[in-house]
Amino acid sequence: MPRPVLVLDFGSQYTQLIARRVREQHVYCEIHPCTMPIEEIRALEPPAVILSGGPASVFAEGAPSVDRGVFELGVPVLGICYGMQLTSHLLGGEVEAANEREYGPAELSVGRPEGLLGSFEPGEAVHVWMSHGDRVKRLPEGFEVLGHTKNSPFAAVGDLSRRIFGVQFHPEVVHTPRGDEMLRAFLFDVAGVAADWTPGSFVEQSVAAIRAQVGDGKAVCGLSGGVDSSVAAVLVAKAIGKRLTCVFVDNGLLRKDEAKRVMDMFRGRLDLEIVHVDARKEFLDALAGVDDPEQKRKIIGKVFIDVFDREAKRIDGVKYLVQGTLYPDVIESVSFKGPSVVIKSHHNVGGLPERMNLELVEPLRLLFKDEVREVGAAMDMPHDVLWRQPFPGPGLAVRCPGAIDEEKLDVLREADAILDEEVRAAGYYEKLWQSFCVLVPVKTVGVMGDGRTYEWVIAVRAVESRDGMTADWARLPHELLAKVSSRIINEVRGCNRVVYDISSKPPATIEWE
C-alpha cells in the first residue's frame, strides 16, 4: 500500500468523514487514535497528518492530546476544530471558551488565500459549518490569520513555513460546500501527495498480499450474496483460484427465491466453487417460540457457526477463513472513544476463527462500502451484485418481530417481493440504502368483498443513507406507495393493512429488531 495520510482521531463524530473525503481524492489514508506513539507514526512515513475534531475541551482534565513530535515530522499538518485548538495550545498559543458557541452555518471571510484556501480570492465569502465551544484567543508564534468569521477571528490559520494549518470549521461535512476544494489544496498543493489510490491498484496489491498470506493453502468463505462477502470472495478467488470454497447457508430466513439467485450467480456467472447447505429446518427449529430479538440473533449466530463449522470440516486442508470485514469495523476497534455502545449484537461470524483454528483473510478491511463497490467494478463483477441493498445476517428474523413461523415468513416474503419489484420498476432501488417489508406482530380487522378479515399488518421501510450509520426515511412518491399497498393487500394472503415507517436513524434503527 502507498504511504498513508494519517488521520489522528480525537473522538469526533466526523472522523470517518475526513477519511472518506481524502479517499475520494484517490489518496490513501488511515485512521489511528491520537494516542498512537510517535515512533509508530514515524515508521509509517506519512506524507501528511490530519488532526480530527473532538467533543473535549483542551482545558478539561484528561483531555486527549498528541505527541508534539507530530509537528516536528517535517510534513504538513492540518488541525480541524479541536485539532486546531490543540495545535495552538501545544505550540504556545492560547485557547479560551468562546463567548458564543458556534453550531451550524457560518460565513468565512478569506483574508489570505494560502494553504488549503489557496484556490480562493481575497475577501471571498465562503459558507462553512461550525461546531465548537472553545476558540483560539492567541496564535502561536509563526502563525498567520488566513480567514475569519463573525465569532471566530482565527477561523483559518497557518504557519506557512512549517506547513501547519488549522481551521475552526469542518471542511469534511457536506454543509461546507467547498470543503472538498480545501482538502484537495491541502493534499495536493501543500503536501504534494499522489492520487494513486485507485480500485485497480488496490486489486493488484490485494491479490499479491493474499497470495503471500495463503501460499498454496486452502480457504473457505461464508458467502451470503451481499456486496461485502461477494467482493471478498471474488478477490480471493482471483488470487488463489479453486483453492477457495464458498459455503452458502440457507437458514430459512431468506427472501423469496434468494437461494436460487445466489447459486445461479456465483456458481454460474462468477464460476466460484460453492457449496449450498439447506439448513432451514435446523434454524427454524432452534427459533421456535423465541420472541426476544437479542436471543433470536444469538441463536441464529450459534446455529450458523455450528453449520458452517460442520461444512468447512468436510473440505480437506482448509487453513484460512475469508471475511468481508470493512474499514468502519476496524476503525471502531481502534477509535479514541473505544467501541460504541452495543445496540444489538453483530451478525458477522464472530467465534469461527477461534473455534476452527483458522487464520483470517480480510481483503476489504481497508475499504469503505462505496470503495468495495468500486473494487468489484474493477474486477468486472455484475452490476446487480455490487448494487444489492444491504441484507441483515439474521435475515427476515429481524423483520418479523416476535416468534417466527413459516406462515409469517411466507406472508413477509410475498409482500417483500412485491415491494422490491415496484421499487425497481420505479427506478428507486439504487437511490435507496434499503427498502423492505416488516411483518408487524399485530392483526387488524379489515373488509374484503362482503367478508370480515382479521390479518397481519405489513410495514414498508425505505431509507436513504450514505453508509448506514445514520439514515432518513425516503420520501417515496405517494403513487408508488399506493401501488405497493394495493398489490400487497390484494395479492398476499394473510395481510389486510399496509403502513409506511417514517422514522429516521437515530433515534430509530433501520431494522426493526
N, C-alpha and C positions, 0 to 999 in steps of 0.2 A: 504494500500500500504506500502511497505518497506520504510525505511528512505531513502530519495533521495540524491544521489551525486548531489551537486549543480553546475551548470554551470552559472556563472555570466557573463552577456552579456555586452560588451563594444562597440557593433556596428559592430562586424566582420561579413564579408560575410560568414565565415565558422562556425559560432556558432552552427547552426543546425547540421553541420557535426560532431562537437565534441560530441553532444548529441547522434547522431546516432551511432558513434563508441563506446561510452560507452554502449548503449543499446545492441549493437551486442555482447557484452560480458555477456549478461543476467544480467546486473546491472541496476537497476532503477535510472534514473536521471531526473532532471527538469531544465529548463532554466528560469532564472529570471533576471531582469535588474540589472545592477551594483549598482543602487541606492536603492536597497532593504535594508530597515532598519536592523541593526544588531540584534534587538530584534526578528524580524521575521525569520532571518537566524537561530538564536539560537533555536527558537521554533521548527524548522524542524529537528533539531539534525542531520545534515548531517554527514556522515562518512568521507567525503572528499569534497573539494571545488576546482573547476577549473575556472581560470580567462581567459576569451577568449581574442583573439586579437582584434584589432580595428584600424580604419583609422586615429585616432588622434595622436598627439604628446603630451607627458606629459608636454611639455613646453607651449602648446597652452592655451590661455585664455579660461576658461570654459571646459578644458579637463576632460573627465569622470574619476571619481575616485571611490574608495570603502572605506567603513569604516575600519579603521585599526584594529578594533576588529576581523575581519576575521582571522588575523594572530595570534590571541590570543585564538581561539576556542579550540586549542589542537588537531586539526585534520589536516591531510596532505593537503597542498595547492599546486596546480600546476598552474603557470602563463605561458601562451602561447603568445609569441610575445609581443604585447602591455601589456598583463598581466604580463609578466616578467619584462618589463621596469618599469611598475607602482609599482610592488613589490619592486624592487631595490630603486626606488625613495622614496617610503613611509617608507622603513626600513633603510634609511640612506646612501644608495649608491648614485652613480652619473650616470646620463644618458646624452648622447651627440648626436648631429646629426652625423651620420656616414659619413666618407669621401667618401665612395662609397656605395650608396644604393644597397641593395641586393634584387632582384626579380627573382625568378627562382631556378634552381637546385644548390646545393652546396654539399660539402663533409665534413661531420662531422668526426673529429678525436676524438675517445673516449680516454679520459685521465684517468678517474677514473670510473669504472663500478659500480656505486651506484645508488640507487633510480630507476628512470624509465630507466636507462641504465644498470640495474643490470644483464641483460642476455647477455651483450656484452663483448668482450675481450678488454683488454688494448691495445691501438694503432690501434684498428679496424677502418676501414674507412666505413662510413655509408652515403648513399645518403639521403639528406633531401631537403625540399622545403622552401625557404626563401621568405619573403615579408615584408620588413621593411625599414624605412628611418633613424630611430634612433637606437642607440645601448647602452648597458651598458658600461660605462667607468671605474667605480669603484664599486666593490661589497660591499654590506652591511656587517657589522661585523658578523662573523659566517658562511658566505657563502664560498663555495669552487668551483673551476672550475671542471666540470665533462667532458666537451668536448669543442672543438673549431673548427672554420672553418677559412679559409684564411682571411676573412674580419671581423670575429666576435670572438675575443679572449674569450668571455664569452657566447658561443653559448648554452651551457647547464651548469647549476649551481645548487647548492643545499646547504641548511643548514640542514645537516643530523640529528642533534639533535632535531630540531623543525619540521622536515619533510616538509620543504618548498622548492619547486623546481621551476626552471624556464627554459624555452627553447626559443631561439630566432627564431626557425623554427616552422613549422606547422606539428605536428605528425598526425593530423587528416585527411590530404589530401592524395589522392592515390599516389601523387608524392613523398611522403615519404614512400617508400615501406615497411619499418619495423616499421611504426608508430603505428600500432595496438599492436605490441610487447611491445613498450614503454608504451602505455596506460594500457595494461594488467599488466605490472610490477608496475605501479603507483597504480592501483586499488587493486590488489590482494597482492602483496608483501609489498608495503608501507602502504596502507590504510587497508588491510585485510578485504575488503568487501566480501560479499557472492554473488555468481552467482545465485540468486534466483528469478530473473525477467524473468519468462517463460510464454509462451502463456497459459498454463494450469492454472498457479497460477493467471494470470490476469482474466481468465474466472470465476474462483471461487470467487475472490474478487469482480468482477463487478456484478455478479449475486446477491451476498449478498447486495451490495450497491444499486442496482436497486430495490430490494425488500424493502429495508429500506426506499427508497425515495418514491416509488409509493404506498406502502402498499397494500390496497385492491382496489385501484383506477384503472381507465382505461386509456390507452394511444393510441395515433394514430401516424402513421408514414407515411411520404410521400416516397413511395418506387419507385425508378427508375429502379432497376435491376442492378445498378452499384455495385462495390465492397463495398463501404463505407456504403451506405444505406442498402445493403443486410446483411452485417455482423452485423450492429447495430440492425436491425430488428430481426435477429435470436437470438442475445444475449439477447435482451429484452424479446422476446418470451420464451426463456429458463427460465427467471426469473418469468414472470407473466402469461405465457401461453396464453389462448384465450382472455385475457383481453386487448391484443394488437390487434388493427385493422390496417392493412396496406392499404393505398389508392394509387392505381396506376393510374395516369392520362395519357391517350393517347392524346397528344397535336397535333397530325397530323404531327409531325416533327421527328418521329422515323424512324429507319432503316427498311428495308424490313422484314416483319413478326415478328418484335420485340415484339409487344404487345402479340402475341400468345405465344412466347417463354417465356416471363416473367411470364405470367399467368400459363402456364404449369409447370414451375419450382417451383414457390412459392406456388401455390395452390395445386399442385400435389406432387412433390418430397419433398418439405420442409413443407408442411401441415400448412401454415400460414393462418390466417384469412385475406383475401384480397378483396378489392372492386375495380372493374375495371370501370373506368369512361371514356366514349368516349366523349371527348371534342374537337375533331378535328375541327369541323365547327366553334366552338367558338373562337379557337385560330387563324385559318386561316382568318376568317372574320376580326378579330382585326388587323391582319398583312397586309391586302390587301393594296397594293400600297405603303407600307412603305419600303424605301430603306436605311435609315440611320441605321448603325449597333447598335449604342447605344440605339436608340429609339426602335429597334426591341427587344433588350434584356429587356428593361424596360416594354414593352408591354407584353412580354411573362411572366415576373415575376409577373406583376399585374394580368393577367388573371389566372395564376396558383394559386395565393393567393385567388382570388375570387372562383375558382372551388374547391380548397382544403377546404376552409372555409365552403362552402356550403355543401360539402360531410361530413365533420367532424361533423357538427351540427346535422346530421342525426343519429349519434352514441350517444346514451344516456349516460350521465355521464362522458364524457371524460374530464380529467383534465391535461393530460400530452402530450407533443409533443416530439417525438423521432427524433433526427437529427444526421447525421453521421459526425459531426464536428471532424476534425483531429487536431493533435498537431501543425502542421505548422500554422494553422489558429489561434490557441491560442497564439503561440509564436509571431505572427505578431502583436497581440494586446498588448503584454507586452514588446516587444523589446525595447532596449535602444534607437534605432533610431526612434521608433514610426512607425505607419503604413506606408507601402510603397506607392509610388505614384500610384493612380488608373489608370491602363492601360485600363481596361474595367470593367464594373460593374459585381459583383459576381452573380452567378446564384443560390446560396442557397436560402432557403425560408425565407429570412430576412423579418421581419414585421409580421410574423404569430403569434408568441407568444403574442405580444402586442395586436394585433387585436382580437385574440381569447381568451385572458386571460388564456393562458396555461402556465404551468411550463415546462421548457426544461429538457429533459433527453438526455444527450450526452455521451453515454458509451464509445466512442472511442476518447474522447478529449485528452487523454494522449498518443495516438499512432501515429507513422508514418505509411505511406501506406504499407510498407513491413511488419510491425508488425500487421496491420489489416488482411493481408492475413494469417499470422501465427495463429492468433486468430481464424479466420474462419476455418482453417485446424484442429485446436484443437477441434472444435465443429463438425468435420466431414462434413463440407459443401462441396458441389460438386466442383471439381477442375475447371470446366469451368466457374463457377460463380466467384471464387476467382481470376482467371487469366483473367477476362474480361478486355479488354483495357478501359481506361477512355473514357467516352462519355459525351460531354458537356450538361449541363442542358437545354440550349436553343435548343439542338438537331441540326437537319440539317439546322436550320435557320442561324447558323454561318458558315455553309459550302456551303451556297448558297448566295453569295454576291448580294446585290441589292434586288429588290422587289421579293417576293415569290409567286409562284402559283403552282397548282397541277401538271402542265406539267413539270416544272423544278424539283420538288420534285420527281416525278416518274422516270425521267431520272437519277437523282442523286442516288436514292435508288437502281436501277438496276445496275448501274456502281459500287457502293459501295459493293453490294453483290458479284459481280464477284471478286473484289479485295480481299475481305475477304476470299472467297473460295480459291483463288490461294495462298494467303499468308499462310493460314493454311496448305494447301497441301504441300507447300514447306518447312514447318517446321519453319517458321519465326514469327508466331503470338506472341508467348510468349517471343521472343527475342526483340520485338519492344515495345516501350512505347505506341505508337499509329500508326495506319495505316488506312487511309481513303481517300475518294474522295471529291473533291470540284468541284461544277459546276461554272465555270468561266463565268461571265455575258457578254460573247463575242461570237458572231457567226463567223465562218470562212468558207471559200469555200473549198469544197472537191469534189472528184470524186468517185462515186460508180457505178460500171458497166459502162454504157455509159452515165450516167447522172451526172449533176452538183448538188452538195448539198450545203446547207448553214445552218450549225447546230452548236450546242453548243460545247464548249471545256471542257474537264474534266481534272483537275489537280490531280495527285496522290501525296499524302503526307505520308511519313513514317519517323518516328524519333526514335532515341534511347535516353533514359534518365533514370536517377535513381529515380527522384522524380518530374519531370515536371518543376522544377524551371529553369533549363537550358536543352537544347536538341540539338542534332546534327542530321542532315539528315542521313538516313540509306543508306549505300552503298549496296543496293539490287543487286543481280545478274542481268546482262543485259538480260539473258534468261527469268527470271521471269518477268521483266518489259515488255519485248517484248510480252510475252504471255498475260499479263494483258491488254496491249494496243490493241492487236489483238482481244481479246474477247470482250472488251468494244465496239470497233468500229463496230464489226460485229454483236453483239447481242443486243446492246442498241439503240433503235430507237431515233433519235434526237441528236446523238453525232457523230462527224466525226474526232475528233482530241483528242489525249491524250498527256499531258506533265507531267514532273516529277519535283516537287518542291525541290530544293537543298539549301534551306535557313535554317540556324541554329537559335536557340534562345539563347541569343539575336544575332542579332538585330531584327529578325522577332519573332512573336509569333508562337505557334504551330498551333492554329486555325487561319483561315483567317480573321475572324471577332471577 
